[in-house]
Amino acid sequence: MLKVVHDAVASNENGTAGGSLLDEIVRDGARAMLAAALRVEVAADIDAHVGEVDENGYRLVVRNGYHGEREVLTAAGAVAVRAPRVNDKRIDVETGERRRFCSAILPAWARKSPQVAEVLPLLYLHGLSSSDFGPALEQFLGSAAGLSAATITRLTAQWQDDAEAFNKRSLADVDYVYLWADGIVRHEAWRNRVRVKGPRRPVVVATG
């Protein structure tokens, strides 16, 4: 339960366990906006199929309550959300299976927003160990859900596979328009902890 606090220090320190009052207000706003956006998205999908009915005249696409609550890590922090459920009784003619509503805002089983997911590999490249992601980011996001060492280890393997696939991609059909070149010159070298002057050895790197 939020309340107005006139003391500026108290307003920042006497928030909930997840952070200051300001952080909690931001998370509550994000939670309300996300819930509203999901309701609008589901309502639009149902309205788009309002004319599709079965042999008894009942609509094939209707609302069906809510999914279970889950916590999603966003740039505004951890947000608890219950996505609306859609009961779609239509049959896909190609697969023979029932169609499923897929939210473009909150995909099934999503635990992190794309912005949060993009920063994780950057932190890994900067040396943050897999066991430190949870403790480090919990202070900023208000939760360590989805940031366990096992999850980060699994993501690390995926990042490595993506990097390997990128390095092995074919460049046969690629035409580079620009070429960047840069270089350095080594003036001195160290041998047995003694600085030795020698011939300058330039190193040039070019990429396009």
C-alpha positions in Angstrom: 0.0 0.0 0.0 1.5 3.3 -1.1 1.3 6.5 0.9 2.4 10.1 0.4 5.5 11.0 2.6 6.5 14.6 2.9 10.0 13.9 4.1 12.2 13.6 1.0 14.6 11.3 2.8 11.8 9.1 4.2 10.1 8.9 0.8 13.2 7.3 -0.6 14.1 5.1 2.3 10.8 4.0 3.7 9.6 2.2 0.6 8.8 -1.5 0.3 11.4 -4.2 0.7 12.0 -4.0 -3.1 13.4 -0.5 -3.0 12.4 3.1 -2.4 8.9 4.6 -2.7 9.9 6.1 -6.0 10.9 2.7 -7.4 7.7 1.2 -6.2 5.6 3.9 -7.9 7.5 3.3 -11.2 6.9 -0.5 -10.9 3.2 0.0 -10.1 2.8 2.2 -13.1 4.6 -0.2 -15.3 2.5 -3.1 -14.0 -0.8 -1.2 -14.6 0.3 -0.1 -18.1 1.4 -3.7 -19.1 -1.9 -5.2 -17.8 -3.9 -2.6 -19.7 -1.9 -3.2 -22.9 -2.4 -7.0 -22.6 -6.2 -6.5 -22.2 -6.4 -4.3 -25.2 -4.3 -6.8 -27.3 -6.5 -9.7 -26.3 -9.7 -7.7 -26.9 -8.5 -6.7 -30.4 -7.8 -10.3 -31.3 -11.2 -11.5 -30.1 -13.0 -8.7 -31.9 -11.1 -9.7 -35.1 -12.8 -13.1 -35.0 -16.2 -12.2 -33.6 -17.9 -13.5 -36.7 -16.4 -17.0 -36.4 -18.9 -19.4 -34.7 -19.5 -23.1 -34.4 -22.5 -25.1 -35.7 -24.4 -24.0 -32.6 -23.7 -20.4 -33.1 -21.2 -20.1 -30.2 -18.1 -17.9 -30.8 -14.9 -19.8 -31.4 -12.6 -17.2 -29.9 -13.5 -15.9 -26.4 -11.8 -14.8 -23.2 -11.0 -17.5 -20.7 -9.8 -15.8 -17.5 -6.1 -15.3 -16.8 -2.9 -17.2 -16.8 -1.0 -17.7 -13.6 0.9 -14.7 -12.3 4.6 -14.5 -13.3 7.3 -12.0 -12.6 8.9 -10.3 -15.6 12.2 -8.4 -15.4 11.9 -5.1 -17.2 13.9 -1.8 -17.3 11.5 -0.5 -14.7 12.3 -3.4 -12.4 10.5 -6.7 -11.6 6.8 -6.5 -12.6 4.3 -9.1 -11.6 1.7 -9.7 -14.4 -1.2 -12.0 -15.1 -1.7 -12.3 -18.8 -5.3 -12.7 -20.1 -6.1 -16.2 -21.4 -7.8 -16.7 -24.8 -9.9 -19.8 -25.6 -9.4 -20.4 -29.3 -11.3 -23.4 -30.6 -10.4 -22.9 -34.3 -8.5 -25.7 -36.0 -5.4 -25.0 -38.1 -6.1 -26.6 -41.5 -2.4 -27.3 -42.1 -1.5 -28.9 -38.7 -4.9 -30.1 -37.6 -4.3 -28.7 -34.2 -6.1 -25.9 -32.3 -4.8 -22.4 -32.9 -3.2 -20.5 -30.0 -3.2 -16.9 -29.3 0.4 -15.5 -29.2 0.9 -12.2 -27.5 3.3 -9.8 -29.3 3.8 -7.9 -26.1 4.4 -10.7 -23.6 5.4 -14.0 -25.4 4.7 -17.2 -23.6 7.1 -18.0 -20.8 8.9 -14.7 -21.2 10.8 -13.8 -18.0 12.8 -10.9 -19.2 12.1 -7.9 -21.5 14.3 -7.6 -24.6 16.2 -4.7 -23.1 17.2 -6.6 -20.0 18.1 -9.7 -22.1 20.4 -7.5 -24.3 22.4 -6.2 -21.3 23.2 -9.6 -19.9 25.8 -10.6 -22.5 27.4 -7.2 -22.1 27.8 -7.7 -18.4 29.2 -11.2 -19.1 31.8 -9.8 -21.5 32.8 -7.2 -18.9 33.7 -10.0 -16.5 30.6 -10.5 -14.3 30.6 -14.1 -13.3 27.5 -16.3 -13.7 26.9 -16.5 -9.9 27.1 -12.7 -9.5 24.3 -11.8 -11.9 21.5 -12.3 -9.4 23.0 -10.5 -6.4 24.2 -7.6 -8.6 21.1 -7.0 -10.6 18.6 -7.7 -7.8 19.4 -4.3 -6.3 18.4 -2.6 -9.6 15.6 -4.7 -10.8 14.0 -5.6 -7.5 14.3 -9.3 -8.1 16.8 -12.0 -9.1 14.2 -14.2 -10.8 15.6 -15.7 -14.0 19.1 -14.7 -13.1 20.4 -17.8 -11.4 23.8 -19.2 -12.1 22.3 -22.1 -14.0 20.3 -19.8 -16.2 23.2 -17.6 -17.0 25.4 -20.6 -17.8 22.7 -21.8 -20.2 22.5 -18.4 -21.8 26.3 -18.2 -22.0 26.4 -21.4 -24.1 23.7 -19.9 -26.3 25.7 -16.7 -26.7 28.8 -18.7 -27.7 26.9 -20.7 -30.3 25.5 -17.4 -31.7 29.0 -15.9 -31.9 30.4 -19.0 -33.6 27.6 -19.0 -36.1 28.2 -15.3 -36.8 32.0 -15.9 -37.3 31.2 -18.7 -39.7 28.6 -16.9 -41.8 29.1 -16.7 -45.5 30.3 -13.4 -47.0 30.0 -14.6 -50.6 27.0 -12.3 -51.3 28.2 -9.3 -49.2 29.6 -6.2 -50.8 31.3 -3.8 -48.5 31.1 -0.1 -49.4 33.3 1.3 -46.6 36.8 0.3 -45.4 38.1 1.4 -42.0 41.8 1.2 -41.3 43.8 2.0 -38.1 47.3 1.2 -36.9 49.7 1.5 -34.0 53.5 1.6 -33.8 55.4 -0.1 -31.0 58.3 2.1 -30.0 59.8 0.0 -27.2 59.7 -3.5 -25.9 60.3 -5.2 -22.5 62.8 -8.1 -22.1 63.5 -9.6 -18.7 61.9 -6.5 -17.1 64.3 -4.2 -19.0 63.1 -1.7 -21.5 64.8 -2.3 -24.8 64.7 0.1 -27.8 64.4 -1.6 -31.1 63.0 -1.2 -34.6 59.5 0.2 -34.8 56.9 -2.4 -35.7 53.7 -1.0 -37.1 50.4 -3.0 -36.7 47.7 -2.1 -39.2 44.1 -3.4 -38.9 41.6 -3.0 -41.7 38.0 -3.9 -41.7 35.1 -3.2 -44.1 
